[in-house]
Amino acid sequence: MVRQLTQQYHELSTQRVTEIFKVDPSQGLTTPEVNHKLKQFGKNELEAKPGKPAWLRFLAQFNQALLYILLIAGLIKAFLGSWTNAGVIWGVTLINAIIGFVQESKAEGAIAALAKAVTTEATVIRNGQKSRIPSADIVPGDIVLLSSGDKVPADLRLLNTRNLQIDESALTGESVPVEKTTTEVDADTPLAERVNMAYASSFVTFGQGTGIAIATANSTEIGQISQSLQQRPSLSTPLTRKFDKFSQKLLYIILGLASVTFAVGLGQGQSWAIMFESAVALAVSAIPEGLPAVVTVTMAIGVDRMARHHAIIRKLPAVETLGGATVICSDKTGTLTKNQMTVQAIYAGGEYFTVTGTGYSSEGEILFAEQAIDLESEDFPVLKDCLMAGLLCNDSHLEPKNGNLSVVGNPTEGALIAVGHKAGLHRSQLKQLIERLDTIPFESQFQYMATLHHSQESGKKIYLKGSVEAITNRCQQQMDREGKLIPVNRELIIQQVEAMAEKGLRVLAFAEKTVEDDKNSLEHEDIDSDLIFLGLQGMIDPPRPEAIAAVNACKSAGIQVKMITGDHITTARAIAQSMGITKDSQLQAYEGKQLAKMNDEELKQVVEDSVVFARVAPDQKLRLVKALQSRGEIVAMTGDGVNDAPALRQADIGVAMGGTGTDVAREAADMLLTDDNFASIEAAVEEGRTVYQNLQKAIAFILPVNGGESMTILISALFARDLPILSLQVLWLNMVNSVTMTVPLAFEPKSERVMQLPPRNPQQSLLSKTLLQRILAVSIFNWILIFGMFEWVRQTTGEINLARTMAIQALVIGRIVYLLSISQLGGAIFRKLKGQAGKINDAPAIAIGILCTVILQIIFSQWSVMNKLFATAPLDLTQWLICLVPAIPAIPLSLFVNRIDPAE
């Protein structure tokens, strides 16, 4: 690709910059120009410095404290001339490294692919038309429109601004947003002070602006920095760090026990070669070599499953945090509800109207006293003005899709267009007659949108739409039925709002203001007062059926659901009631203005029992999160606006809307919902719990084997008896057998009870008291099994290799029974045997793992090569049947320890 020319565009005038790029800001680039520049400069995507090469990442797999013991043991074996033993130890260690490398690469690849799937978009002017395109398609010379919440897609020279403020902290370190202008500055002005530039990766926190792209991809300021950075997804999480600490502690314990064993044996007069074998066997038996691979695989599978449920994980720790969530604070519109608005009621000119029809179709009528009205009769002039305000103060449009009309833009605005069509008013015709001169887009802190228009018939006029409070507080007059001006009656308006809200309608207010002919731009001061109230439009946004089910599932799981919305409190309360969002069958609701009067201690008390918070400002969301966290809650918070970012960062799990969310909110979040659906949050919580359960299953399965082996070898060495299992045989059990049987646990589907249990305490130790009791019980059983089978076979046959082989095979068969007892497959088989419903094919990975284990164990004892490598002996049919005997006591043992199931 051609390198982009660097120039000090900040010192040039806006006219000179547009001349350099040969572009008209009102028309933008043409399609042929864009295609040519894409070929010339390439996609607007950063190319980071390549990460560590594959060979270095492979070598890093050996950088584990527990593997150091194996490598050193192999070296000493080689020094003693036991090259076969050394080769097997190194071979097993190599296999472990290969498995770890492959699984980590897959996990990193999956997470990186999901990250790439989350694309940002930008608004540009091309061919004289405004359009949304992927940010990757921006080319130098593109005219880019910026608004609050946008991520700046490329380095821009600003052409015009309106109260534009940009957060450039990622680039300059300046924490306060910078107010932008278009005035040129000196060539040597530092980057942080170039107020006429907007740089890629920064965020618009307020206002609007237009700029021309002067650099894309790696030619941007952030691109030059990113080339010096390695960009690989991190697989580190609090849980994996707990495993690292556990491994470090285990290392010291292993070394201590091995040293004691070696010293005691020498003191008893045994040869140091025999005691070294015992010490190595003890060390190897205590190391859970398969556990790191299982942790990595389980995390990666959790991320993949959540993505299938429309929840994309941006930060890996969210996978495990989700499993412990105790409170979900959710927005209402679009998350709990369908975000498919339909206007059902209108109040204008002191009269109440109802509207028929659903969706965005123009089929339907506006009724007054149950009679369809005709706007052409001019009997309802104020109704017409109210509808026109909704059509003109509007940035969305409807277009056909799959045989139906769908909204491109905001669903609320789509509903306003649809009701206008039902009255015979069409936005395309109005736009030709009434020209828009300027706009103040909706900002959450102002709660309104305003547009300035000009027409030959009525001159220049401002239209407003927004929250009832924001609009009525600026109105001094309203119109009666005939269109005559009268003093505004706020009490009557509020009564109408309450009546609509009690039906679950979302209510918007509309107003207008006539201005002088020389007025060509809008400022907030222009609409602070002297507005004329036009009316109200109430629209239904029905709850999502799947969200209602998800709310009930959360309540069963001990997770509180709280609705936080900018809507009217009565509307919010009605929707919450219909969805079952209550606490102890009570529905307490508070408004933002009430929260504003509370100190932190008062808020702590209120936030615990209340389930609805209406007319909440973004800064109050942050206070709510902190108040809940101060009570020990693990909080998941949804957000979509630029001002929601602080609350999303503060929450334990910040959840941004992938569809309607701003780039600022997405960047601050730990998880994105691609379908903006509350049910997807609940599904992600289920998967988070499943990840943790499967990890506990893995621990409960692997550690008892290590415990049984260690006890066997330690007791044998201390009492100067022959080892029932040699170090190489232990390696086979721990590396090949354990991994084959444990990795399938990572693929276990969620249990039926996963959302019927209380949330997990995030401070809870990985090895809880009940889990330790289970591990101890099974470890003792494994020790008895190994020792018992070994001693019995040796005494009856006198063949030590045969005794060791049968002890190992009996242990593996007992492990299979135990694996079935903690897996979904075993539960399904048990229910089938009892004649209950259950799907055995729900856990194919476990069945495959068991089949592979059986095949490998047959090879382990029956193949002559394995007999030489691992000092095993082939078994006849009778001996195989004897090895099956321990499966009988393994069944009641499994039932006993499953009284406290680590999976549930």
N, C-alpha and C positions, 0 to 999 in steps of 0.2 A: 504494500500500500504506500501511496505517496505521503511523505511526511508533511504535516500541516505547518505552514509558515507562522513563525512567532512574531508578533508585533505588539507594541504598547498601545492597545486599542483604548485604554482608559484615558489617554491624553488627546484622543481624536474626538471631534464632534460627532453627533449621531448621524448627521448627513454624510460626513466623510466615510464613516464606517459602512453605511448602506451603499455608498458608491463603490467602495472596495469590493464588496461582495455582489455588486450589481443586482440588487434586489429592492423591490418596492415593498415597504412594510405593510401596506394595505392589501397587497396581493400575494406576497410570499413567493416561494420558489414554485416553478412549474414541475410537473411530473418528470419530463425529460431531464431537467436540471438535477432533480433529486437522484434519479437513477445514475446519472453520470458521476455525481459526487459520491454516491455509495460505492461505485466501482473504484473511484479515485482514492477515497479516504477510508473506506471500509465501515463496518458497523461501529456504533457508539458503545463499545463494550471494553471494559478495562482488562488488560492482560497483565496479571500479576506475575511477579518473579516466580519461576518454577519452585515448587517445594523441594523437600529432600528427595534425592534420587531413590529409586526403588531398592537398590542394593543397600543403601544406608538405613532405610526404614526396616529392611529385613534384618540387618544386624542389630537394630534397636530392640528386636524381639528377645534377644539374649540378655538385654539389660534389665534383668529381673533378679532380685536378691535370691529367690528360691532356686532359680536355675543355676546360679553360681555354684551352689552345692553340688549339683549334678555334674557340671563341667569339671570341677575340681576332683570329684570322685572318679570321673573317667580318666583324668590325667594320672591319678595315683594308681588306678588299675593298670593303665598302660605301662607305667614305671615298674610295676610289679611283674610285668610280662603277661598279664591277662588281657591280651589284645581283643579277644572275642567279647569279653565283658565290657571293655572300654568302648569297643565299636558299637555295641548295642545301646549303651548309655548315651553315647553321642548321637546315635541314630534316632533314638527316642526324643532327645532334646531337639534335634533338627526337625523332626516331625512336628513337635510342639511349636517351634518357631514358624514353620510353614503354615500350620493351621492358623496361628495368631495373625500372621502377615496377611493371609488371604481374607480372613474374616474382618480384620480392621480395614483393609482396602475396600471390601464390599460395603462396610458400614459407612466409611468416609464418602465413597462414591454415591451411595444412596442419599446421604444428607446433602452432599453438594448438588446432586441432581434436583432435589426438592427445592434447594435455595434458588437454583436457576429457573425453576418453574414459576417462582414468584416474580413476575415482571412488573415494572412500573410503566406508567403511560405518561405522555405529555400532550399538551394542547398546542397545536401549531396552526399557522395560516399557510395554506398551500393552494395554488390555483384560485386565489381569492376567497377560499372557503375555510372556515374554522373546523378543525377535525382533531380527534384523539388518535394518537399513534403510539406504538411501543417506543419507549425512550431510546432503545437500541437503533431505531431508524432515523434519529436526528442526524442531520449533516450540517457542516459549516454553511452559514447563510440562511438557515431556517429561522423564521420568525416564531418565537416561542412565547406563549401567554402563561403568566404565572398568577396563581391565586393562593390564598391562605391554605396551608396544609400540603402544598406541593413540594416534592423533592426536585431541586434544580437539576435538569437532565444533562446539561453541558455548560461550559463556560460561556456566559452571555455578556454582551455589552448592552446595558439597559437603554431602551429608546423612550419609554415613558413609565411613570410610576404613580401610584395612588396609595399613600400611607404605607408604602412597601417596607417591611422589616424582614430581615433574613438572618437565621441562625447559622453562623459560619464557624461554630466552635470546633467542628471536626477538622477544619483546615487551619484555623488561626489560633485556636485555644481561647478565643474571646467568648465568655459565657453569655454576655448580653447581646440580644439580637441587634443587628446593625440597620439603621434607617437609611434607605437608599434614595438616591436622586439620579438625574441624568446628566448633571453638569460634569464636564471634562476636568480631570485633575492632572497634576504634573507627572511627567514620565517616571520620575524616581520615587513616586509615592509608594510606601510599603503596601503589600497585598491587603493587610487588614484594614487599610484606610481608603481603599479604592471604592468609594461609595457608589460609583456608577457601573460597577460590575457585579454579576451574580455568578458564583462558582459552583461547578458540578459537585454534587453530594451534600450541598447545604440545603436548608429547609426554609420555606416561606412560613413565617409565624403570624404574619398579619398583612393585610392589604393586597394589592394587585399590581401587576407590572407587565411590560412587554419588553423582550430583548431579542437580539440577533445572536445566533450561535456563532462564536468566533473560534472555538476549539472543541473537539470531541475526543472521546476515548482516551488513549494514553497521552494525547497532546494537552489535555486539561491539567490544571494545577494539581488536582487530586490524583490524576493518572500518573503524573511524574513521580509522585510520592509512592503510589501503590506498586510501581515497578521495583521498588526496593524492599517490598514486603512480601513475605510468603503467605499465601492465602490457602490454607488447608483447614477444613473443619476440625474442631477439637472434639475428641471423644471423651474428654475428661468431665466427670460429673461428681457431685458430692458422694454418690454411691460408689463410684469407682475409686475415689480417693479413700473412702472407708476401707475398701478391699486392699488398697496399697498399704494402709496403716496396719491392717490385720496381717498382711503378709510379712511386714517388717517384724511385728511382735512374734509371729509364728517362727520366723527365721531364728531369732534368739533362743526361743524355747527348744527348737529342733537341735541347734548346735549344742545347747546345754545338755540335753538328754543324751545325744550321741556321744559327747565327751565323757559324761558320767558312765555310760554303758561301756565305752572303750576302757576307761580306767578301772572299773570294777572287774571286768573280765581279765585284764592283765594281772590285777591283784589276786585273782583266783588261780593264776598260773596258766591261763590259756594263751595260745600263741597270738602275737599281735596281728598276724594275717587274718586269723579267724575273727578276731575282735574288730578288725577294720571292716571286714565283710558285714558283721553285725551292725556296726555303727552306720555304714553306708545304707544298709537295708532299712535301718530305723529312720534315717534322715529322709530317704526316698519315700518311705511309707507315709510319713507325716505331711509330705508336701502335696497339696491339692492342685496338681499340675493342670487339670482340666478346667478349673474354675475361671481363670481369666478369659478363656475363649468363650465360655458360656455367658459371662457378663456382657461381653462385646456383642455377641450374636443376639442376646435378648434385647438389648437396647436398640440395635438396628431394626429388629423385627417390630418393636414397639413403635418406632418412628414410621415404618412402612405401613403398619396397620392404621395408625392415626391418620396418615395421608389418605388412605382409602375412605376414611370417615370425614373427609373434607377438612381435616385439621393438620396444617403443615407446621411442624416444629422448627422454629428458627434457632432456639437455644436448647441444646440437649438436656440440661438439668431439668427442663420443664417436664420431661417424660416421667421422671420419678416424683417430682413435686405434685403433679396432677393427681397421683394416687393418694396423696394426703390432704387434698383440698377439703376444707370444712365449710366454706362459704363461696357461693358464686354470685357476684354482683353483675347483673345483666342489664343492658339497655333493653328498652321495650320494642321500639320500631324496627322491624326487619329482622330482629333476633328472636324475640318471643312471638312476634306477629309476622304475617306474611309479607308485609311491606307492599301490598297490592291495594292501594287506596281507591276508594269509591266515595264520591260526595253523596251523602244521603239527606242532608238538611241544610237549608240556607235561611239566614235571617237578614233581611234587607228592607229598608224603608219602614221599619216597625212591623213588618209582616213576616210570617213563618211559612216556608216552602219545604216540600218534601221532594225527593228525587228518586226515580225508579231506575232499574238497570244495574248491572254489575260490571266490574272490570273497566277497561278503557274503551269499550265499545260505545258508539254514539247512539245505540239503541236504548231508549228510555225517555222519560218525560219529566218536566218540572211541574209539580202539582201545587195548586193553591186551593184550599178548601175542597180537596180531592178532585179538582178539575184541572185538566192540562191547560197551561197558559201559553200565550203567543206573544213573544216580545215585540212583534211588529205592531201590535195594537197600542203600544206605548202606555199600557195601563200600569206597568211596573218599571218606571225609568231607573229607579235606584237598584233594582235587581240586575238590570242590564249593566249598570256601571260597576257593580260588585263583580259580576262575571267577567267584564272586560279587564278589570284590575287583575284578576287571577290569570287571564290569558296573556296580558302584556308584561306584567311583572313576573316573568317566567323564562327560564333558560333551557327548558327541556322540549322534547317533541316526541310524537308518536309515530311509529312506523310498523308496517306489516311484518309479522314473523310467525311462520308455521300456521298461517291461516287466521291468526288473531293479531290485534294491535298490542304492541308492547311499548313501554316507555324507554326512551334513550335519555337518561338523566335521572332526575329525582322523581320517585313514585308519587310524592305529594303533588308536584307540579303536573305530573301526568293526569292525576284525578281532576285538577282544575281545568286542564285542556278538554278532557272528556265531557265534563258537565257543560262547558261552553258549547261544545258541538251539539249536545242534546238540546240546547236553546237556540241552535241555528247560528251561533257565532263561531267563525273559523279563524284561527290564529293567523294563517297565511294571508288571508284577506285583510285582517286588521293591520298586519305589519306593513302592508303596501300603503294603507291610508294613514297610518300613524307611525312616524319614524321614531326609533329609539336613539336618544342622543348620549345618554350616559347611564351607568349602573353602579350601585353600591351592593356588591354581593352579600349574601347572608354571612354574618359572623356570630358565633355563639354568644359572645358577650353583649351583642346588641339585640339579638333575637328578631331581626327583621331584614328584608331585602327591599331595595328601592330602585326605581327606574325613572328616568326623565324622558318624556316624549314630546313630539311636536306634530300637530296636525293643522291643516288649513281651517278646519271647522272650529276647533276649540283652543287653538294656540298651544302654549307649552304647559304641561301638567306632569306632576310627580305622582306615581302610584306606589303604594306600600303594601306589603303583606308580611305577616309575622305573628308572634304570640299575642294573645289578647291584651296582656298587660303592657307589652311594648308599644302596641298601636294605640290603645285607648288613652294611655297616659299622655300621648302627644296630640290628642284630638280635643278641640274645644266645641266643635259643632258636629251635627249629623243631619241626615236628610229624612224627611217624613215620606209618606207613600207617594206624594205628588212631586217629590224632589225639592221641596222647599227646605231651607236651612233652619234648624232649630237647635237649641243648646243640647249638648250630648248628655244622654241619660245613662250614666255608667251603671247604676243599680239595675236597670232593666236589661242592659247588655249582659251583666254578670248572671242574671237569672236565666237568660237564654243559653249562656255558656254552660251553666250547671245542668240545665235540662238536657242539652246535647251530650255533655260529658257523662251523665248518669247512664246513657245508652251505650257508653263505650266509644263515643265518637271523638276523634281528634279535631280540635277546633282551631281554625286560623281566622285572623281578623284582617280587614282590608280598609284602606283609607286613600284619600287623594288630596292634592294641593295644587292649585293653579299658581304659576309663577310668571315673572316678567318675561317679555320676548327676548331680552338680551341674555337670558340664563342658558348657558350651554353645557354646564358641568354640575355635578352633584357633590355636596359635602354633607357630612353628618349634621352640621349645624343647620342646614336647610330644612331639615325635617324634625327638628326638636319640638316644634310647636305649630299651632295654626292649621292642623290637619282636619279634614272632614271625614268622619267615620262613614264607611259605605256599608259594612255588614260583616256577617260571619258565614263561613262555610264549614260544616261539620262532616268529616269523612270517616268511614269505617275502615279499620285495618284489622281484619279478623286474626285471632290467634292461630298459630301453626298447630295442627293436631298433634304432630310429632313432638312439638315443644311441650305440649300439655303432658304427654306421656313421659317426656324426659324430666319434667319438674317433679312428677310423682316418683320417678325412679331415684332422683336425687334425695327426696325426702325419706324414702325407704333406706337410703344409704347413709342417712345421718348428715346430709349436706344441706345447709340452709340456702335457699334461693331468695335473693333480694332484687327487686326491680328498681333501677335508677334511671330516671327519664327526665327529659325536658318538657314533657307534656303536662297538661292540667292535672291536678291531683285527683279530681273526680274521675276523669278518663282513666288514669293510671289505676285507681282503686277498682274500677269496674272490670278492667282487663285482668288485673291480678286475681280478683274474685272468681272470674270465669275460668282461670287457669289453675286455680288451687294454690296460688302463692300465698300461703298463710303460715303462721307459726302457732302451734298449739290451738289450731282452729280460730285464731285471732288474726285480724288484719289491721295492723297499726300503720298509719301513713303520715309522713311529714313533708312539708314544703321547704324549698331552699331558704326562704326568708326566715322560717322558724329555726333552721339549722344555723343560720348566720348569727342568731342571738345567743347561741349556746357556747359555753366554754368547753374545753376538751373533756373535762370530767363529766359534764352533763351529756355530751355527745356519746361518750362511752356507754352510758346507761341506755340511751335512746336507741343506739345502733344495734344493740343485741336483740331487742324484742320487735323492732319495726321491720317491715318487709317491703314497704313502698316509700320511695323518696322521689318527689315530683318537683318540677321546676328547679332542678339542681344545676348549679353553675359548675364548670369544670374544676375550679379550685376546691369546691366542696366535695367532689369525688375523691380528691386526694385526702382530705380530712377524714372521710368515711373509711377509706382503706386503712389509714393509720389507726383510727379508733378501733376497728375490728382486729387489727394485728396486735394492738396493745392488750386485747383480751385473749390472746393466744390463738386466734383464728388463722388458718392458712387460706388466703384470699385469692380467688381468680376474679379478675375485673375485665369487663369488655369495654372497648372504646373505639371511636372512629374519627374523632375530630382532632385538630392540631393541639387544642388545649387539654385533651385527654392524656397526652404523652406523660406528664408527671405522675398521674395516677397509675398508668400502665407500668411505668418503671418501678413504682413503689410496691405494687401488688406482687404477691409471690408468683403468680402466673398472669402476665398481661396478655390479653386476647384481643387482637385487632381484627377488624372486618376486612376480608380480602376483596370483597366486591365494592362496598360503599366507603371503606375507610380511606383516610388520607395517608399519603406517604409518610408523614411524620408519625402517625399512630402505628403504622406497620413497623417502622424502624425501631420504635420503643418496645414493641411487643415480643413476648416469648413464643407466641403461637398465632397463626393466622387461620381464620375460618374462610375457606374459599366459597362457602355457600351462605355465610352470615347467619347461620342457624343455631339456635340454642341447643338443639338436639345433638349437634356435632360436638359441643362442649361436653355434654353428658357422656357421649360416646368416647371422647378422648379421656375423660376421667376413668371410665371403665377400663380402657386400654392401659392407662397409667397404673391402675391397681393390679391389672393382670401382669404387667411387667414385674412389679415388685413381688407378687405371689410366685411367679415362675422362678425368680431369682431365689426366693426362699425355698422353693422345692429343690432347686439345684444344690443349695447348701445342705438341706436336709438329706439329700441323696449322696453327695460326694463325701462329706466329712465323716459319717459313720464308718465308711470303708477305710478311710485313713486312720480313724480311731481304732478300729478292730485290728488292722495290720500293725499299727504302732504298738498296741498293747501286746499282741502276740510276740513280736520281735523283741520288745523290751523285756518281757518276762522270761522268754527263752534265753536271752543273753545273760540276764542277771542270775538265772539258775543253771547256767552252763549246759543248756540243752541244745540239740540240733535245731536250726531255724526251720519252722514250718514253711516259710516262704523266703526265697532268696531275693536279693536286691533287684535283679533283672526281672524276675517274675512280678515283683511289686510295681516296677516301671510299666510292665505290660498292663497290669490291672488299672493303674492310675492314669496312664496316658491313652491307651487304646480302648480298653474296656469302658473306663469311666466316661471318656469323651463321647464314645459311640452311644452310650445310654443316657448321658446327661444333656447333650446339645439338643436332642428332640424335646426336652422340657421347655426350651426357649420358644418352641412353636406351639405350645399348649394353648388351646382356645380359652376364652374367658369362661369361668365357672358360672353356673346358674345363680350362685349366691353372691357373686362379686359385688353387686349393688344392694345387698341386704345387710351388709356389715358396716359398722361405724368407721369413719376415716382413720387412717393410720397416723399415729403420733410421729411427726418427722424427727423428733429427738430420740425415738426408739432405737435401741441398738440392733444391729443386724442379727446378733446372736441373742435373742430374747431368752428369758428364763425357760419358757416352755419349749423353745427350739433346742436349747442346750440339753434339756431333759430327754427329748426325743433322740438327739444325737448320742447321748450317753447310753441310753437303753439299746439302741440298735448297734452301737459300737461293741457293747458287752456281748450281745448275741453273735455278732460277726467273729469276735475273739473266740467264743465258745465253739462256734461252728468250725473255724479254721483249725484250732487246736485239737478239738475232738476228732474231726475227720482225719487229720494228719496222724495223731497218735494211734487211732484205731487201725488205720491201714498199715502203718509201719509195723505195729506189733503183730498183726495177722499175716502180713506178707513179707516183712523184712526189707521191702524195696522203698528206699527213701524218696527216689524220684517219682515213683508212682504215688506215694503218700502225698507229696507236695502237689502233684497234678490234680489228684482227686479233691484235695482241700480247696484248691483254687476253683475248680469247676463247681463244687458244692457252694462256695461263696457266691459265684456268679449266678447260679440258679436262685439262690436266696435273694440276691439283689434284684433279679427280674421280678420276683414276687413283690418285693418292697417297692420297686418302681411302679408296678401296676397299682399298688395301693395308694400312691400319692398322685397318680395321673388321672386325667379325664377318661382315658381308655379303660382303666381298671374299674372306675365307678360305673361306666356304661355296661361293662360285662357283668358286674355284680347286680345291677338293676335288671338286666336281661334274665339272669338266672333266677331272680325273684319274680319274674313275670311282669316287671314294670316297664314303662316306656323308656327308651334310650337309644341314641344313635352311636353304634360302635365305630362308625367311620368318621366321627368328628375329630379324632386325634390320630391321623395316619402316621405322623412323624414318630410317635412312640412305637407303633407296630413295626415300622421300618427299622427303627433303632434296635428293637429286640431281635428282629430277624438277622440284622447285620452282626449283632453280638453273638448269636448262636453259631452263625457261620464261622466267625473269627475264632471262637472258642474251640470249635471242631478242628480247625486248622492248627490252632495252638497246641493241641495234644496229639493229633493224628498224623501230622506231617513231619517226616524225619528231620527236615532242615530246622524246624522249630524245636524239635526235641534236642538237637545239638546246641542251638543258640540259647535256649531257655532252661535246659536241663529238665525237660518234661518227659513223660512216658505215655505211649498210646493206651487208650482204654478200650476194653471189650464191652459188649452190651450190658453184661451184669454190673460191671463197674459204673457204667453211665447211669443205670437204674439206681444204684446205691447213692450216687451223687444227687439224685432227685429227692431223696428222703428228707434233707433239711428244708425242702420247700414246705413240708407239712407244718412244722412249728413256726415257720416264717409267716404263715397266714394269720394265726392268732396274735403273733407279735405285731404285725402290721395293723390289725384291728385295734390292738391296745394303744399303740402310739398315735393312731389316727383319731383318738378322742380329742386331741388338739391338733387339728389339721393345719400345717403351715400354709396351705393353699387357701384357707378360709379363716 
